[in-house]
Amino acid sequence: QVQFVESGGGLVQPGGSLRLSCAASGSGIFFSLYRMGWYRQAPGKQRELVSDIGGDDTITNYADSVKGRFTISRDNAKRTVYLQMNSLKPEDTAVYYCNRLALADKADSWGQGTQVTVSS
Protein backbone atom coordinates (compact mmCIF):
# COMPACT_ATOMS: atom_id res chain seq x y z
CA GLN A 1 0.00 0.00 0.00
CA VAL A 2 1.33 3.41 -0.95
CA GLN A 3 1.67 6.19 1.58
CA PHE A 4 2.31 9.86 0.92
CA VAL A 5 4.11 12.36 3.14
CA GLU A 6 3.76 16.05 2.37
CA SER A 7 6.24 18.74 3.44
CA GLY A 8 7.32 22.27 2.68
CA GLY A 9 4.41 24.27 4.01
CA GLY A 10 4.72 27.32 6.21
CA LEU A 11 3.80 30.93 6.77
CA VAL A 12 4.49 33.28 3.87
CA GLN A 13 3.54 36.84 3.03
CA PRO A 14 1.25 37.61 0.08
CA GLY A 15 3.26 37.53 -3.12
CA GLY A 16 5.70 35.03 -1.69
CA SER A 17 6.60 31.52 -2.81
CA LEU A 18 6.72 28.02 -1.38
CA ARG A 19 7.67 24.66 -2.78
CA LEU A 20 5.79 21.66 -1.52
CA SER A 21 7.06 18.09 -1.74
CA CYS A 22 5.21 14.81 -1.57
CA ALA A 23 7.17 11.61 -1.09
CA ALA A 24 5.63 8.23 -1.79
CA SER A 25 6.61 5.12 0.10
CA GLY A 26 5.54 1.50 0.30
CA SER A 27 6.35 -1.81 -1.23
CA GLY A 28 5.14 -3.00 -4.57
CA ILE A 29 4.14 0.42 -5.81
CA PHE A 30 4.52 1.65 -9.37
CA PHE A 31 4.81 5.35 -8.74
CA SER A 32 5.74 6.27 -12.29
CA LEU A 33 2.38 4.94 -13.48
CA TYR A 34 0.29 6.96 -11.06
CA ARG A 35 -1.50 10.12 -12.00
CA MET A 36 -0.80 12.31 -8.99
CA GLY A 37 -2.60 15.34 -7.67
CA TRP A 38 -2.16 18.14 -5.21
CA TYR A 39 -5.28 18.99 -3.26
CA ARG A 40 -6.07 21.59 -0.67
CA GLN A 41 -8.67 22.09 2.01
CA ALA A 42 -9.35 25.47 3.54
CA PRO A 43 -11.23 25.84 6.83
CA GLY A 44 -14.92 25.22 6.35
CA LYS A 45 -14.51 24.17 2.73
CA GLN A 46 -14.37 20.90 0.87
CA ARG A 47 -11.10 19.49 -0.34
CA GLU A 48 -10.39 20.55 -3.91
CA LEU A 49 -8.01 19.39 -6.61
CA VAL A 50 -5.47 22.09 -7.33
CA SER A 51 -3.30 20.40 -9.92
CA ASP A 52 -2.51 16.98 -11.31
CA ILE A 53 0.21 15.39 -13.38
CA GLY A 54 0.42 12.26 -15.46
CA GLY A 55 2.87 9.49 -14.75
CA ASP A 56 5.07 10.43 -17.68
CA ASP A 57 5.13 14.09 -16.68
CA THR A 58 3.76 15.27 -20.02
CA ILE A 59 0.20 16.22 -19.12
CA THR A 60 -0.60 18.64 -16.32
CA ASN A 61 -3.81 20.34 -15.26
CA TYR A 62 -4.49 23.28 -12.99
CA ALA A 63 -7.50 24.77 -11.28
CA ASP A 64 -8.35 28.18 -12.68
CA SER A 65 -7.60 29.76 -9.32
CA VAL A 66 -3.92 28.76 -9.47
CA LYS A 67 -3.23 28.70 -13.19
CA GLY A 68 -0.14 30.72 -14.04
CA ARG A 69 1.03 30.80 -10.42
CA PHE A 70 1.52 27.14 -9.47
CA THR A 71 3.63 24.52 -11.24
CA ILE A 72 3.41 20.80 -10.60
CA SER A 73 6.30 18.47 -11.37
CA ARG A 74 7.57 15.05 -10.40
CA ASP A 75 10.75 13.01 -10.07
CA ASN A 76 9.85 9.36 -10.53
CA ALA A 77 13.30 8.17 -9.48
CA LYS A 78 12.72 9.83 -6.12
CA ARG A 79 9.01 8.94 -6.01
CA THR A 80 8.29 12.57 -5.31
CA VAL A 81 5.82 15.13 -6.59
CA TYR A 82 6.38 18.86 -6.18
CA LEU A 83 4.19 21.93 -6.22
CA GLN A 84 5.93 25.25 -6.81
CA MET A 85 3.65 28.02 -5.62
CA ASN A 86 4.41 31.60 -6.60
CA SER A 87 2.54 34.87 -6.15
CA LEU A 88 0.72 33.40 -3.20
CA LYS A 89 -2.53 34.98 -2.06
CA PRO A 90 -4.36 34.83 1.28
CA GLU A 91 -7.01 32.68 -0.38
CA ASP A 92 -4.35 30.02 -0.99
CA THR A 93 -4.29 29.39 2.75
CA ALA A 94 -5.18 25.75 3.32
CA VAL A 95 -3.84 22.34 4.23
CA TYR A 96 -2.27 20.87 1.10
CA TYR A 97 -2.35 17.16 0.39
CA CYS A 98 -1.09 14.94 -2.37
CA ASN A 99 -2.66 11.72 -3.48
CA ARG A 100 -3.00 9.39 -6.37
CA LEU A 101 -6.12 10.50 -8.24
CA ALA A 102 -7.40 6.94 -8.33
CA LEU A 103 -7.36 6.81 -4.52
CA ALA A 104 -9.02 10.15 -3.81
CA ASP A 105 -12.30 8.54 -2.71
CA LYS A 106 -10.58 6.30 -0.15
CA ALA A 107 -10.66 8.02 3.23
CA ASP A 108 -7.68 6.08 4.54
CA SER A 109 -5.45 6.99 1.60
CA TRP A 110 -4.79 10.54 2.73
CA GLY A 111 -1.70 11.71 4.59
CA GLN A 112 -1.41 14.44 7.18
CA GLY A 113 -0.96 17.24 4.68
CA THR A 114 1.13 20.36 5.08
CA GLN A 115 -0.23 23.71 6.23
CA VAL A 116 0.21 26.74 4.00
CA THR A 117 -0.68 30.10 5.50
CA VAL A 118 -0.49 33.28 3.43
CA SER A 119 -0.74 36.32 5.62
CA SER A 120 0.95 39.63 6.24
C-alpha positions as CSV (number, residue, x, y, z in Angstrom):
1,Q,0.0,0.0,0.0
2,V,1.3,3.4,-0.9
3,Q,1.7,6.2,1.6
4,F,2.3,9.9,0.9
5,V,4.1,12.4,3.1
6,E,3.8,16.1,2.4
7,S,6.2,18.7,3.4
8,G,7.3,22.3,2.7
9,G,4.4,24.3,4.0
10,G,4.7,27.3,6.2
11,L,3.8,30.9,6.8
12,V,4.5,33.3,3.9
13,Q,3.5,36.8,3.0
14,P,1.3,37.6,0.1
15,G,3.3,37.5,-3.1
16,G,5.7,35.0,-1.7
17,S,6.6,31.5,-2.8
18,L,6.7,28.0,-1.4
19,R,7.7,24.7,-2.8
20,L,5.8,21.7,-1.5
21,S,7.1,18.1,-1.7
22,C,5.2,14.8,-1.6
23,A,7.2,11.6,-1.1
24,A,5.6,8.2,-1.8
25,S,6.6,5.1,0.1
26,G,5.5,1.5,0.3
27,S,6.4,-1.8,-1.2
28,G,5.1,-3.0,-4.6
29,I,4.1,0.4,-5.8
30,F,4.5,1.6,-9.4
31,F,4.8,5.4,-8.7
32,S,5.7,6.3,-12.3
33,L,2.4,4.9,-13.5
34,Y,0.3,7.0,-11.1
35,R,-1.5,10.1,-12.0
36,M,-0.8,12.3,-9.0
37,G,-2.6,15.3,-7.7
38,W,-2.2,18.1,-5.2
39,Y,-5.3,19.0,-3.3
40,R,-6.1,21.6,-0.7
41,Q,-8.7,22.1,2.0
42,A,-9.4,25.5,3.5
43,P,-11.2,25.8,6.8
44,G,-14.9,25.2,6.4
45,K,-14.5,24.2,2.7
46,Q,-14.4,20.9,0.9
47,R,-11.1,19.5,-0.3
48,E,-10.4,20.6,-3.9
49,L,-8.0,19.4,-6.6
50,V,-5.5,22.1,-7.3
51,S,-3.3,20.4,-9.9
52,D,-2.5,17.0,-11.3
53,I,0.2,15.4,-13.4
54,G,0.4,12.3,-15.5
55,G,2.9,9.5,-14.8
56,D,5.1,10.4,-17.7
57,D,5.1,14.1,-16.7
58,T,3.8,15.3,-20.0
59,I,0.2,16.2,-19.1
60,T,-0.6,18.6,-16.3
61,N,-3.8,20.3,-15.3
62,Y,-4.5,23.3,-13.0
63,A,-7.5,24.8,-11.3
64,D,-8.3,28.2,-12.7
65,S,-7.6,29.8,-9.3
66,V,-3.9,28.8,-9.5
67,K,-3.2,28.7,-13.2
68,G,-0.1,30.7,-14.0
69,R,1.0,30.8,-10.4
70,F,1.5,27.1,-9.5
71,T,3.6,24.5,-11.2
72,I,3.4,20.8,-10.6
73,S,6.3,18.5,-11.4
74,R,7.6,15.0,-10.4
75,D,10.7,13.0,-10.1
76,N,9.8,9.4,-10.5
77,A,13.3,8.2,-9.5
78,K,12.7,9.8,-6.1
79,R,9.0,8.9,-6.0
80,T,8.3,12.6,-5.3
81,V,5.8,15.1,-6.6
82,Y,6.4,18.9,-6.2
83,L,4.2,21.9,-6.2
84,Q,5.9,25.2,-6.8
85,M,3.6,28.0,-5.6
86,N,4.4,31.6,-6.6
87,S,2.5,34.9,-6.2
88,L,0.7,33.4,-3.2
89,K,-2.5,35.0,-2.1
90,P,-4.4,34.8,1.3
91,E,-7.0,32.7,-0.4
92,D,-4.4,30.0,-1.0
93,T,-4.3,29.4,2.7
94,A,-5.2,25.7,3.3
95,V,-3.8,22.3,4.2
96,Y,-2.3,20.9,1.1
97,Y,-2.4,17.2,0.4
98,C,-1.1,14.9,-2.4
99,N,-2.7,11.7,-3.5
100,R,-3.0,9.4,-6.4
101,L,-6.1,10.5,-8.2
102,A,-7.4,6.9,-8.3
103,L,-7.4,6.8,-4.5
104,A,-9.0,10.1,-3.8
105,D,-12.3,8.5,-2.7
106,K,-10.6,6.3,-0.1
107,A,-10.7,8.0,3.2
108,D,-7.7,6.1,4.5
109,S,-5.4,7.0,1.6
110,W,-4.8,10.5,2.7
111,G,-1.7,11.7,4.6
112,Q,-1.4,14.4,7.2
113,G,-1.0,17.2,4.7
114,T,1.1,20.4,5.1
115,Q,-0.2,23.7,6.2
116,V,0.2,26.7,4.0
117,T,-0.7,30.1,5.5
118,V,-0.5,33.3,3.4
119,S,-0.7,36.3,5.6
120,S,0.9,39.6,6.2
